[in-house]
Every structure is written in C-alpha cells, then in structure tokens.
Amino acid sequence: MSKSKSKNPEVIEIDIRRIWRAIWHRIWMAFIVAFLCATITFISTHLFVTPKYKASAMFYVNNNSISMGDTSFSLSQGDITAAKSLVETYIVILNSKSCLNDVIDYADSDLSYGELKSMISAAAVNSTEIFEVKVTSPDPKEAEILANAIAYILPKRIASIVEGTSANIVDYAVTPTSPSSPGYTSNALLGFVIGFVLAVVIIALKEIFDVTIRSSEEVEQCTDHPILASVPDMLSSHQSEGNYYGYGQKPRSSNAVNKKGALVGKNISFVALEAYKLLRTKLQFSFVDEIDCPVIGISSALAGEGKSLSSVNLAYSLAQLDKRVLLIDCDMRRPSLAAKLQISKVPGLSNYLTGQNDIFSVIQNCAMDDENGFDVISSGDNPPNPIELLSSHKMEKVLSQLRSTYDYIIMDLPPVGEVSDAMVAAKLTDGILLVVRQDYCNTIALSAAVSQFEFIETKILGIVMNCVGESAGKYSRYGKGYYSKYSKSYASAYAKAHKNSRDQGRRRKK
C-alpha cells in the first residue's frame, strides 16, 4: 500500500517574516534589556573605572627652509612634507629611553620608563607641522607636571640630535579640571546598543530554533497529511474559569466544574461548532461504501492537546445527523471522558475486558438536553496492564460486534508520543485523526507521531488543528470573517427552535 512519508523534522527552515514578527512583537523586551545594560554600564563605569586626566603641550616643527618670522615667505610642497616627516622623527626621539629618563629626573617622579611611556601619546595636529604631546594620569597635577617636563626636555633633546631643526613650544600644559576618561555617556550609549543588539540576536535565534507549531503552514512543513479542520481557541471566551480543563488540567473551583458543558456539545462557540461540522463532513468522504461502521481513532503527539475534547465534540456532531455513535475512552492511564460528560467512570472498558461486566452494562447514554445523544463506554477502573487489554482478542471481537449496532465508533486513544497504547489500539481502527494544539505541539513531536502510525501501516485521515488563534494560517482566517456574520442569527434561530421543541414536548405530555 502507498503511504505518505512525514517530512524531516530536523531540517530547520528559516522564515524571515516569522523572525521579523517575533522581533517586532518582543521589541519592548529588547529595549528593556538595552536600558538595563546601559544602566549597568553607567554604574559600573562610575564605581570601578578610575578617572583619568589629560594634560598636553604643543610644539611647532621648524627647519631652515621655513621662516615663520619673515613678513614674506614661500612654502613648497617639499618643505611641508619634510616638516611632517620631522614630526614622526620627534615622536621617536620623545619615546626614547634617554629622553623619558631625563623627563622623569626633571619632574622628580617615581615612575619607571615603561610606566611613563604608557602614559604618553603624541601625534600631528590635523596633518600640520604642529604636533601635540599628551600625558594621561589619574592625578591631574602629575599630568600637568609631566607634560611641562616634556616641553622643557624635548626641544633640547631634538636640537642635540637633529641638526638644523628645532621644536618650538606653542602651548605649555595646564592642570586639567575635568577627567578625560571614562566617558559616562558614551559608555552608557555603547551598553545600550550592545544590549539591544544582543537581545535582538537572542530573540532571532530562539525563533529560528523554536519548533513549536504556530500555524497551519508549519504543520504542512512536517507532514503531507491534510488539515481537516481548525478549531478555535475556546478558552478565550471562558477565561473566567481560570483554566482550560479540556487540556488535562484540574479545575480550580467547583464553579469551573459546573460549567464543563461550555466546551462540549451545543454550548461551544459558533465557529467551533462549524469547525466540527466541517470535520464531520470530511470524515464522511474518507471511507468507502464497504465500511458500514467506521472505527475512528483520535490521538495526539503529546498529552494536553485536546484530543478527548475533540472526541466528544466529534461524537456530538455526528449524532446530530441521527447517526448511532459510540464513543470509547481507550485512555485507561489518564481517562477524562467521564469527567467531561458527567457520566460514571465505572464500570467501563477495563471492567468488560477483564470479565467483570458484560458489554451492555458498560454502555452509557449521553444525551445533552433535548439533543440527539450518543453512547459512551468510559475507561473503567485503571488497570495495571492497559496495553495488554487493548491488544487482546476480546477487544478486537467486541469492536466487530459493535460495528453491527452503530454507524460510527470513535476511540479516544492515549497520546502516541507518551505511551505505546495508542499504536496497539490504532491497529483496530479504520483511520486515525491527529489533534495538534497550536502553540503547544512541536514539529518534531508531530513528525514522530506520524512516523509511528505510518510504521504500523495505520491510515492517517488527517490533522485537526486545535486551540487555533486568529492568525494561525489560511485554515483559520475564514472563520472570523465569514462565520461571525451568521453567528448571531444562528444563535437566535437555534434558541427559537429549541424553545419550540420544548413546548411541543410539554403539549404531548398534557
């Protein structure tokens, strides 16, 4: 038999638009990090960086071909080039050991030659014949004394070494009144920029390596199986509950328990109800005529994706077509159907498979108000060996027996990524639906789940996107723009029909 292959989940596809959206949505975080980095840099500079003071003396390079004292003179390009080359010569002389030792002696300083040399910098001023010598020191007075000592020693040293030239003093050093470094503002600005860039890079990298499924397009990237329906996030309209019990969380209050019906049956939102109707319609075209009673398994890659909630609402939707529907809770490790439908957990499937009850005593009817109901087999007592019970010949035999009674049998299976029970039970089905919860499941888990079902040659009917937001992809954009136009009229018509049905029932009783 031919089967579609799941795509490689380890291949990371970089979506620039998705990265840009992630950065834009978290730009506030980048600014906060940048501000914190700027603050830390400013405080650290103030506390741990010693202020430095800079004093400078300026010299003019003079040679025999240039006479600045004449009223008329001419300068050739060669003269200027020669003067500039002398600047470099004078700087070499300045940094010589003999010159700096003379400066140390003249300034009566305790510095060594190496220490003084590290404090001195010299360069030409704007590519002219004037050069400036700067001395940097934590002590402003020391900086001024050393700079003036250089101003006294350097011209004498130059005159004794380079004949026909001299270095005339343009400006003597003065005691600096403010530190030249560190630059508190510039350091804080640098910290801000570094923090901002670092935050943006981290956000981008996190987005690149984040394999969480956020849209239908990402589901299509890791599997070839179609998305049959996109169920909206029903939590958004019931946030007062404080939890989404449908995803395996325990309710926090008794009030939440009393409102469980808000997420199942006719009480769900109009868009969600239409999504399950769409799923129902597509499933009806998924089976050939030879299958009188399709057995449909519903599973997920991870726990908490809403597979049980999907099982209940799909069973309810099929029952509205006057179909005989049986819903079986095959998740005997973490059963949840009994709590959702307010039926008895015991006796159930495990009690039948272990011979404690016959099949008819474990079937319960779940009728929602005056709506068409469906039958349910709960999980029963939690057995120590659920995988052995699901793979038993008795399980296979009872499914064959029940096919003659019902039009559809839906099996709520455990998550295939958590335990192997689902793979055992999946062999008894005619097809599997995989529930994928948006912003919860990831492409690696989904691809692994698809691969496991394909390995045992189980037919995957398609994907049900659950808890979908407004911007999840092309399969969800239709709901808000199209269905919302009819939701109010649908609700009023439904309420009117429901009222008429109750009135007719009362008249019959009379």
LUMKOLDO-161066 format. One record per residue (C-alpha): residue number from 1; residue in one letter; x, y, z. Coordinates in pm, whole numbers, plus 50000, padded with zeros to 5 digits. Each point is the difference from the previous one (the first is absolute). Layout:
[NUM; "A"; [X; Y; Z]] ...
***
This chain:
[1; "M"; [50000; 50000; 50000]] [2; "S"; [50120; 50352; 49933]] [3; "K"; [50035; 50240; 50285]] [4; "S"; [50123; 50353; 50037]] [5; "K"; [50326; 50055; 50170]] [6; "S"; [50043; 50250; 50282]] [7; "K"; [50245; 50268; 49920]] [8; "N"; [50335; 50033; 50174]] [9; "P"; [49941; 50187; 50329]] [10; "E"; [50370; 50069; 50050]] [11; "V"; [50019; 50235; 49701]] [12; "I"; [49970; 50357; 50126]] [13; "E"; [49836; 50234; 49752]] [14; "I"; [50068; 50367; 50068]] [15; "D"; [49695; 50218; 49946]] [16; "I"; [50118; 50362; 49992]] [17; "R"; [49648; 50133; 50042]] [18; "R"; [49943; 49784; 50307]] [19; "I"; [50330; 50113; 50152]] [20; "W"; [49917; 50362; 49928]] [21; "R"; [49654; 49961; 50160]] [22; "A"; [50156; 49840; 50306]] [23; "I"; [50250; 50287; 50033]] [24; "W"; [49730; 50262; 49948]] [25; "H"; [49767; 49844; 50256]] [26; "R"; [50281; 49983; 50254]] [27; "I"; [50165; 50331; 49918]] [28; "W"; [49897; 50126; 50341]] [29; "M"; [50209; 49723; 50153]] [30; "A"; [50302; 50108; 49795]] [31; "F"; [49960; 50358; 50122]] [32; "I"; [49974; 49885; 50362]] [33; "V"; [50317; 49791; 49965]] [34; "A"; [50175; 50292; 49828]] [35; "F"; [49896; 50240; 50277]] [36; "L"; [50120; 49758; 50269]] [37; "C"; [50334; 49955; 49822]] [38; "A"; [50039; 50377; 49970]] [39; "T"; [49924; 50045; 50369]] [40; "I"; [50240; 49725; 50104]] [41; "T"; [50272; 50142; 49774]] [42; "F"; [49952; 50350; 50142]] [43; "I"; [50009; 49884; 50363]] [44; "S"; [50294; 49766; 49940]] [45; "T"; [50196; 50277; 49830]] [46; "H"; [49932; 50232; 50291]] [47; "L"; [50094; 49743; 50267]] [48; "F"; [50284; 49801; 49848]] [49; "V"; [50173; 50216; 49738]] [50; "T"; [50259; 50246; 50131]] [51; "P"; [49967; 50348; 49845]] [52; "K"; [50295; 50108; 49787]] [53; "Y"; [50117; 50359; 49941]] [54; "K"; [50181; 50118; 49690]] [55; "A"; [50243; 50290; 49970]] [56; "S"; [50162; 50097; 49668]] [57; "A"; [50282; 50214; 49863]] [58; "M"; [50022; 50110; 49636]] [59; "F"; [50319; 50037; 49789]] [60; "Y"; [50073; 50151; 49661]] [61; "V"; [50241; 49823; 49767]] [62; "N"; [50252; 50243; 49856]] [63; "N"; [50264; 49950; 49733]] [64; "N"; [50237; 50232; 49807]] [65; "S"; [49780; 50028; 49688]] [66; "I"; [49700; 50137; 50193]] [67; "S"; [50011; 50335; 50177]] [68; "M"; [49674; 50095; 50163]] [69; "G"; [50148; 50323; 50134]] [70; "D"; [50045; 50164; 49656]] [71; "T"; [49735; 50226; 49863]] [72; "S"; [50020; 49826; 49667]] [73; "F"; [50080; 49640; 49940]] [74; "S"; [49924; 49715; 49770]] [75; "L"; [49928; 49636; 50092]] [76; "S"; [50052; 49723; 49754]] [77; "Q"; [49831; 49662; 50020]] [78; "G"; [50339; 49849; 50073]] [79; "D"; [50044; 50230; 50300]] [80; "I"; [49667; 49896; 50146]] [81; "T"; [50071; 49632; 49938]] [82; "A"; [50340; 50031; 50166]] [83; "A"; [49844; 50170; 50303]] [84; "K"; [49739; 49726; 50033]] [85; "S"; [50265; 49730; 49982]] [86; "L"; [50187; 50181; 50276]] [87; "V"; [49694; 49963; 50223]] [88; "E"; [50034; 49624; 49983]] [89; "T"; [50371; 50033; 50073]] [90; "Y"; [49932; 50218; 50304]] [91; "I"; [49748; 49750; 50134]] [92; "V"; [50258; 49722; 49973]] [93; "I"; [50249; 50217; 50189]] [94; "L"; [49736; 50074; 50264]] [95; "N"; [49937; 49630; 50065]] [96; "S"; [50370; 49920; 50030]] [97; "K"; [50118; 49874; 50334]] [98; "S"; [50256; 50276; 50052]] [99; "C"; [49745; 50275; 49934]] [100; "L"; [49734; 49861; 50231]] [101; "N"; [50253; 49931; 50275]] [102; "D"; [50100; 50368; 49982]] [103; "V"; [49632; 50093; 50028]] [104; "I"; [49963; 49779; 50309]] [105; "D"; [50305; 50159; 50161]] [106; "Y"; [49887; 50353; 49916]] [107; "A"; [49646; 49937; 50134]] [108; "D"; [50141; 49823; 50308]] [109; "S"; [49762; 49710; 49937]] [110; "D"; [50007; 49642; 50129]] [111; "L"; [49873; 49859; 49672]] [112; "S"; [50198; 49748; 49798]] [113; "Y"; [50079; 50042; 49634]] [114; "G"; [49732; 49749; 49899]] [115; "E"; [49735; 50161; 50219]] [116; "L"; [50069; 50347; 49864]] [117; "K"; [50006; 49879; 49639]] [118; "S"; [49656; 49839; 50044]] [119; "M"; [49865; 50336; 50121]] [120; "I"; [50123; 50199; 49697]] [121; "S"; [49842; 50039; 49659]] [122; "A"; [50120; 50233; 49721]] [123; "A"; [49869; 50080; 49652]] [124; "A"; [49988; 50277; 49743]] [125; "V"; [49710; 50241; 50026]] [126; "N"; [49779; 49977; 49690]] [127; "S"; [50293; 49892; 49778]] [128; "T"; [50186; 50327; 50068]] [129; "E"; [50356; 50071; 50114]] [130; "I"; [49868; 50034; 50355]] [131; "F"; [49995; 49695; 50220]] [132; "E"; [49851; 49950; 50342]] [133; "V"; [50128; 49794; 50291]] [134; "K"; [49737; 49876; 50246]] [135; "V"; [50062; 49852; 50342]] [136; "T"; [49722; 49802; 50170]] [137; "S"; [49999; 49938; 50375]] [138; "P"; [49754; 49934; 50283]] [139; "D"; [50149; 50311; 50167]] [140; "P"; [49928; 50322; 49806]] [141; "K"; [50298; 50179; 50158]] [142; "E"; [50236; 49719; 49905]] [143; "A"; [49875; 50013; 49641]] [144; "E"; [50072; 50373; 49982]] [145; "I"; [50350; 49966; 50156]] [146; "L"; [50103; 49718; 49768]] [147; "A"; [49869; 50180; 49689]] [148; "N"; [50195; 50316; 50084]] [149; "A"; [50308; 49793; 50080]] [150; "I"; [49977; 49859; 49646]] [151; "A"; [49957; 50356; 49867]] [152; "Y"; [50329; 50092; 50169]] [153; "I"; [50204; 49687; 49919]] [154; "L"; [49879; 49909; 49647]] [155; "P"; [50116; 50317; 49810]] [156; "K"; [50348; 49965; 50151]] [157; "R"; [50017; 49633; 49915]] [158; "I"; [49886; 50067; 49640]] [159; "A"; [50252; 50282; 49951]] [160; "S"; [50284; 49774; 50116]] [161; "I"; [49903; 49718; 49765]] [162; "V"; [49852; 50154; 49682]] [163; "E"; [50218; 50279; 49860]] [164; "G"; [49840; 50299; 49830]] [165; "T"; [49657; 49937; 50153]] [166; "S"; [49825; 50084; 50319]] [167; "A"; [49672; 49956; 50184]] [168; "N"; [49855; 50322; 50133]] [169; "I"; [49743; 49997; 50275]] [170; "V"; [49656; 50121; 49892]] [171; "D"; [49806; 49932; 50323]] [172; "Y"; [50105; 49887; 50344]] [173; "A"; [49786; 49753; 50193]] [174; "V"; [49747; 50112; 50259]] [175; "T"; [49845; 49802; 50281]] [176; "P"; [49683; 49827; 49865]] [177; "T"; [49680; 50071; 50195]] [178; "S"; [49787; 49712; 49874]] [179; "P"; [50084; 49639; 49920]] [180; "S"; [50053; 49902; 49640]] [181; "S"; [49883; 49645; 50064]] [182; "P"; [49792; 49805; 50054]] [183; "G"; [49715; 50139; 49790]] [184; "Y"; [49692; 49919; 50205]] [185; "T"; [49753; 50097; 49729]] [186; "S"; [50186; 49826; 49719]] [187; "N"; [50046; 49684; 50209]] [188; "A"; [49631; 49995; 50092]] [189; "L"; [49906; 50049; 49635]] [190; "L"; [50234; 49718; 49901]] [191; "G"; [49842; 49776; 50265]] [192; "F"; [49655; 50088; 49867]] [193; "V"; [50095; 49909; 49644]] [194; "I"; [50171; 49676; 50103]] [195; "G"; [49704; 49899; 50218]] [196; "F"; [49749; 50076; 49725]] [197; "V"; [50194; 49808; 49735]] [198; "L"; [50058; 49708; 50237]] [199; "A"; [49629; 49981; 50087]] [200; "V"; [49899; 50010; 49632]] [201; "V"; [50249; 49726; 49915]] [202; "I"; [49874; 49781; 50285]] [203; "I"; [49637; 50051; 49891]] [204; "A"; [50090; 49915; 49641]] [205; "L"; [50198; 49688; 50098]] [206; "K"; [49724; 49885; 50233]] [207; "E"; [49749; 50040; 49719]] [208; "I"; [50221; 49816; 49752]] [209; "F"; [50046; 49699; 50226]] [210; "D"; [49646; 50008; 50143]] [211; "V"; [49807; 49714; 49838]] [212; "T"; [49668; 50075; 50170]] [213; "I"; [49712; 49985; 49753]] [214; "R"; [49838; 50340; 49963]] [215; "S"; [49818; 49971; 49668]] [216; "S"; [49851; 49756; 49755]] [217; "E"; [50290; 50067; 49764]] [218; "E"; [50242; 49856; 50256]] [219; "V"; [49789; 49684; 50023]] [220; "E"; [50025; 49966; 49623]] [221; "Q"; [50377; 50034; 50022]] [222; "C"; [50037; 49686; 50212]] [223; "T"; [49727; 49775; 49860]] [224; "D"; [49817; 49942; 49673]] [225; "H"; [49671; 49912; 50170]] [226; "P"; [49722; 50257; 49956]] [227; "I"; [49861; 50230; 50266]] [228; "L"; [49633; 49903; 50018]] [229; "A"; [49886; 50272; 50242]] [230; "S"; [50127; 50285; 50214]] [231; "V"; [49822; 50030; 50334]] [232; "P"; [50028; 50346; 50159]] [233; "D"; [50130; 50071; 50345]] [234; "M"; [49692; 49948; 50218]] [235; "L"; [50188; 50112; 50312]] [236; "S"; [49994; 50364; 49888]] [237; "S"; [49625; 50021; 50055]] [238; "H"; [50015; 49818; 50336]] [239; "Q"; [50296; 50158; 50172]] [240; "S"; [49797; 50054; 50312]] [241; "E"; [50034; 49627; 50060]] [242; "G"; [50366; 50049; 50085]] [243; "N"; [50106; 49691; 49807]] [244; "Y"; [49938; 49796; 49689]] [245; "Y"; [49890; 49671; 50152]] [246; "G"; [49968; 49855; 49652]] [247; "Y"; [50379; 49976; 49978]] [248; "G"; [50051; 49774; 50295]] [249; "Q"; [50015; 50266; 50271]] [250; "K"; [49806; 49960; 50321]] [251; "P"; [49736; 50265; 50058]] [252; "R"; [50088; 50253; 50267]] [253; "S"; [49650; 50048; 50132]] [254; "S"; [49666; 49826; 50017]] [255; "N"; [49862; 50276; 49781]] [256; "A"; [50226; 49879; 49719]] [257; "V"; [49869; 49646; 50042]] [258; "N"; [49643; 50116; 49966]] [259; "K"; [50077; 50171; 49668]] [260; "K"; [50168; 49711; 49824]] [261; "G"; [49726; 50001; 49741]] [262; "A"; [50133; 50332; 49873]] [263; "L"; [50264; 49812; 49802]] [264; "V"; [49799; 49706; 49871]] [265; "G"; [49686; 49951; 49795]] [266; "K"; [49775; 50286; 49897]] [267; "N"; [50147; 50236; 50262]] [268; "I"; [50324; 50055; 49810]] [269; "S"; [50050; 50307; 49784]] [270; "F"; [49841; 50020; 49657]] [271; "V"; [50338; 49993; 49823]] [272; "A"; [50108; 49692; 50197]] [273; "L"; [49669; 49829; 49926]] [274; "E"; [50043; 50065; 49628]] [275; "A"; [50359; 49870; 50016]] [276; "Y"; [49877; 49668; 50138]] [277; "K"; [49726; 49987; 49735]] [278; "L"; [50267; 50052; 49736]] [279; "L"; [50202; 49717; 50155]] [280; "R"; [49690; 49780; 50003]] [281; "T"; [49933; 50069; 49632]] [282; "K"; [50355; 49922; 49894]] [283; "L"; [50002; 49677; 50200]] [284; "Q"; [49687; 49884; 49821]] [285; "F"; [50196; 50014; 49674]] [286; "S"; [50301; 49819; 50147]] [287; "F"; [49854; 49649; 50001]] [288; "V"; [49887; 49772; 49721]] [289; "D"; [49648; 49863; 49985]] [290; "E"; [50116; 49654; 50114]] [291; "I"; [50061; 50134; 50351]] [292; "D"; [49657; 50018; 50162]] [293; "C"; [50130; 50113; 50338]] [294; "P"; [50336; 50178; 49989]] [295; "V"; [50212; 49973; 50312]] [296; "I"; [50183; 50331; 50040]] [297; "G"; [50288; 50040; 50243]] [298; "I"; [50087; 50345; 50135]] [299; "S"; [50347; 50054; 50140]] [300; "S"; [50267; 50265; 50032]] [301; "A"; [50376; 50026; 50017]] [302; "L"; [50009; 50142; 50352]] [303; "A"; [49776; 49997; 50303]] [304; "G"; [49788; 50310; 50045]] [305; "E"; [49916; 50074; 49636]] [306; "G"; [49623; 49961; 50038]] [307; "K"; [49946; 49660; 49835]] [308; "S"; [49730; 49897; 50250]] [309; "L"; [49816; 50327; 49953]] [310; "S"; [50016; 49947; 49624]] [311; "S"; [49869; 49643; 50041]] [312; "V"; [49698; 50120; 50197]] [313; "N"; [49910; 50282; 49761]] [314; "L"; [50049; 49783; 49693]] [315; "A"; [49769; 49735; 50150]] [316; "Y"; [49745; 50271; 50079]] [317; "S"; [50023; 50139; 49646]] [318; "L"; [49947; 49658; 49841]] [319; "A"; [49706; 49932; 50232]] [320; "Q"; [49827; 50313; 49867]] [321; "L"; [49964; 49818; 49667]] [322; "D"; [49791; 49732; 50178]] [323; "K"; [50299; 49768; 49983]] [324; "R"; [50049; 49732; 50263]] [325; "V"; [50333; 50094; 50155]] [326; "L"; [50207; 49820; 50262]] [327; "L"; [50286; 50177; 50175]] [328; "I"; [50254; 49779; 50179]] [329; "D"; [50256; 50132; 50250]] [330; "C"; [50309; 49792; 49921]] [331; "D"; [50232; 50221; 50204]] [332; "M"; [49998; 49784; 50309]] [333; "R"; [50308; 50164; 50152]] [334; "R"; [49861; 50357; 50008]] [335; "P"; [49628; 49975; 49918]] [336; "S"; [49799; 50322; 49968]] [337; "L"; [49677; 49930; 49809]] [338; "A"; [49800; 49917; 50313]] [339; "A"; [50087; 50336; 50154]] [340; "K"; [49918; 50192; 49681]] [341; "L"; [49665; 49830; 49944]] [342; "Q"; [49903; 49961; 50367]] [343; "I"; [49949; 49629; 49969]] [344; "S"; [50118; 49715; 50218]] [345; "K"; [50359; 49891; 49951]] [346; "V"; [49927; 49651; 50131]] [347; "P"; [49907; 49753; 49862]] [348; "G"; [50183; 50055; 49674]] [349; "L"; [50223; 49851; 49736]] [350; "S"; [50255; 49852; 50238]] [351; "N"; [49722; 49832; 50201]] [352; "Y"; [49864; 49836; 49684]] [353; "L"; [50339; 49890; 49868]] [354; "T"; [50086; 49839; 50336]] [355; "G"; [49668; 49811; 50007]] [356; "Q"; [49840; 50189; 50287]] [357; "N"; [49709; 50134; 49792]] [358; "D"; [49828; 49921; 49673]] [359; "I"; [50015; 50250; 49714]] [360; "F"; [49646; 50131; 50039]] [361; "S"; [50046; 50090; 50366]] [362; "V"; [50295; 50228; 49925]] [363; "I"; [49828; 50199; 49724]] [364; "Q"; [49856; 50329; 50125]] [365; "N"; [49785; 50246; 49809]] [366; "C"; [50105; 50362; 49992]] [367; "A"; [49705; 50217; 49898]] [368; "M"; [50066; 50375; 50012]] [369; "D"; [49667; 50166; 50089]] [370; "D"; [49756; 49938; 49715]] [371; "E"; [50276; 49939; 49747]] [372; "N"; [50071; 49669; 49834]] [373; "G"; [50232; 49812; 50229]] [374; "F"; [50267; 49736; 49954]] [375; "D"; [50122; 49701; 50194]] [376; "V"; [50318; 49997; 50204]] [377; "I"; [50222; 49728; 50144]] [378; "S"; [50213; 50158; 50272]] [379; "S"; [50346; 49878; 50092]] [380; "G"; [49899; 49808; 50310]] [381; "D"; [50241; 49922; 50283]] [382; "N"; [50361; 50089; 49926]] [383; "P"; [50167; 49667; 49914]] [384; "P"; [50371; 49922; 50051]] [385; "N"; [50026; 49859; 49646]] [386; "P"; [49799; 50220; 49758]] [387; "I"; [50212; 49909; 49698]] [388; "E"; [49927; 49628; 50048]] [389; "L"; [49627; 50069; 50029]] [390; "L"; [49990; 50215; 49684]] [391; "S"; [50193; 49742; 49799]] [392; "S"; [49788; 49708; 50120]] [393; "H"; [49784; 49790; 49772]] [394; "K"; [49699; 50099; 50210]] [395; "M"; [50049; 50366; 49906]] [396; "E"; [50014; 49916; 49631]] [397; "K"; [49694; 49775; 50030]] [398; "V"; [49783; 50256; 50180]] [399; "L"; [50079; 50266; 49739]] [400; "S"; [49883; 49762; 49727]] [401; "Q"; [49683; 49936; 50201]] [402; "L"; [49931; 50370; 50056]] [403; "R"; [50045; 50086; 49632]] [404; "S"; [49664; 49840; 49929]] [405; "T"; [49828; 50225; 50254]] [406; "Y"; [50147; 50343; 49927]] [407; "D"; [50070; 50225; 49704]] [408; "Y"; [50322; 50142; 50145]] [409; "I"; [50234; 49888; 50275]] [410; "I"; [50245; 50258; 50134]] [411; "M"; [50294; 49887; 50213]] [412; "D"; [50165; 50259; 50222]] [413; "L"; [50360; 49871; 49998]] [414; "P"; [50295; 50098; 50221]] [415; "P"; [50266; 50236; 49858]] [416; "V"; [50225; 49798; 49770]] [417; "G"; [50305; 50195; 50112]] [418; "E"; [49945; 49911; 50365]] [419; "V"; [49913; 49628; 50008]] [420; "S"; [49977; 49715; 49750]] [421; "D"; [49633; 49924; 50079]] [422; "A"; [49887; 50217; 49709]] [423; "M"; [50199; 49798; 49745]] [424; "V"; [49845; 49675; 50123]] [425; "A"; [49644; 50137; 49988]] [426; "A"; [50062; 50179; 49668]] [427; "K"; [50027; 49660; 49825]] [428; "L"; [49632; 49943; 50079]] [429; "T"; [49885; 50323; 49837]] [430; "D"; [49917; 50091; 49641]] [431; "G"; [50183; 50330; 50030]] [432; "I"; [50166; 50238; 50243]] [433; "L"; [49944; 50370; 50063]] [434; "L"; [50295; 50187; 50150]] [435; "V"; [49917; 50301; 50216]] [436; "V"; [50266; 50273; 49993]] [437; "R"; [49973; 50282; 50250]] [438; "Q"; [50133; 50332; 49874]] [439; "D"; [50283; 50161; 50201]] [440; "Y"; [50040; 49674; 50192]] [441; "C"; [50097; 49710; 49775]] [442; "N"; [50326; 50016; 49804]] [443; "T"; [50099; 49879; 49656]] [444; "I"; [50238; 49735; 50136]] [445; "A"; [49730; 49839; 50217]] [446; "L"; [49742; 50015; 49720]] [447; "S"; [50234; 49846; 49743]] [448; "A"; [50091; 49724; 50245]] [449; "A"; [49631; 49927; 50065]] [450; "V"; [49926; 49982; 49626]] [451; "S"; [50300; 49771; 49948]] [452; "Q"; [49884; 49761; 50274]] [453; "F"; [49652; 49962; 49854]] [454; "E"; [50141; 49961; 49649]] [455; "F"; [50241; 49734; 50128]] [456; "I"; [49709; 49779; 50110]] [457; "E"; [49822; 50083; 49672]] [458; "T"; [49710; 50180; 50165]] [459; "K"; [49806; 50235; 49776]] [460; "I"; [50033; 50361; 50113]] [461; "L"; [49682; 50179; 49901]] [462; "G"; [50140; 50345; 50068]] [463; "I"; [50084; 50267; 50252]] [464; "V"; [49770; 50197; 50230]] [465; "M"; [50154; 50333; 50099]] [466; "N"; [49881; 50081; 50351]] [467; "C"; [49997; 50318; 50209]] [468; "V"; [50066; 50206; 49688]] [469; "G"; [50048; 50376; 50022]] [470; "E"; [49884; 50255; 49745]] [471; "S"; [50333; 50012; 49816]] [472; "A"; [50084; 49630; 49995]] [473; "G"; [49989; 49962; 49626]] [474; "K"; [49783; 49971; 49695]] [475; "Y"; [49770; 49740; 50158]] [476; "S"; [49896; 50229; 50285]] [477; "R"; [49967; 50336; 49829]] [478; "Y"; [49666; 49901; 49851]] [479; "G"; [49822; 49958; 50329]] [480; "K"; [50012; 50352; 50136]] [481; "G"; [49914; 50171; 49674]] [482; "Y"; [49730; 49760; 49878]] [483; "Y"; [49847; 49813; 50290]] [484; "S"; [49968; 50304; 50226]] [485; "K"; [49745; 50151; 49759]] [486; "Y"; [49764; 49714; 50073]] [487; "S"; [50075; 49919; 50362]] [488; "K"; [49736; 50233; 50147]] [489; "S"; [49725; 49891; 49762]] [490; "Y"; [50098; 49638; 50060]] [491; "A"; [49982; 50043; 50376]] [492; "S"; [49655; 50164; 49990]] [493; "A"; [49864; 49740; 49755]] [494; "Y"; [50140; 49719; 50210]] [495; "A"; [49847; 50141; 50319]] [496; "K"; [49662; 50039; 49830]] [497; "A"; [50006; 49644; 49865]] [498; "H"; [50106; 49868; 50338]] [499; "K"; [49712; 50185; 50171]] [500; "N"; [49746; 49867; 49747]] [501; "S"; [50129; 49648; 50056]] [502; "R"; [49953; 50030; 50375]] [503; "D"; [49648; 50147; 49958]] [504; "Q"; [49900; 49711; 49775]] [505; "G"; [50134; 49752; 50253]] [506; "R"; [49794; 50157; 50277]] [507; "R"; [49684; 49993; 49788]] [508; "R"; [50050; 49630; 49930]] [509; "K"; [50031; 49927; 50370]] [510; "K"; [49674; 50187; 50067]] 
***
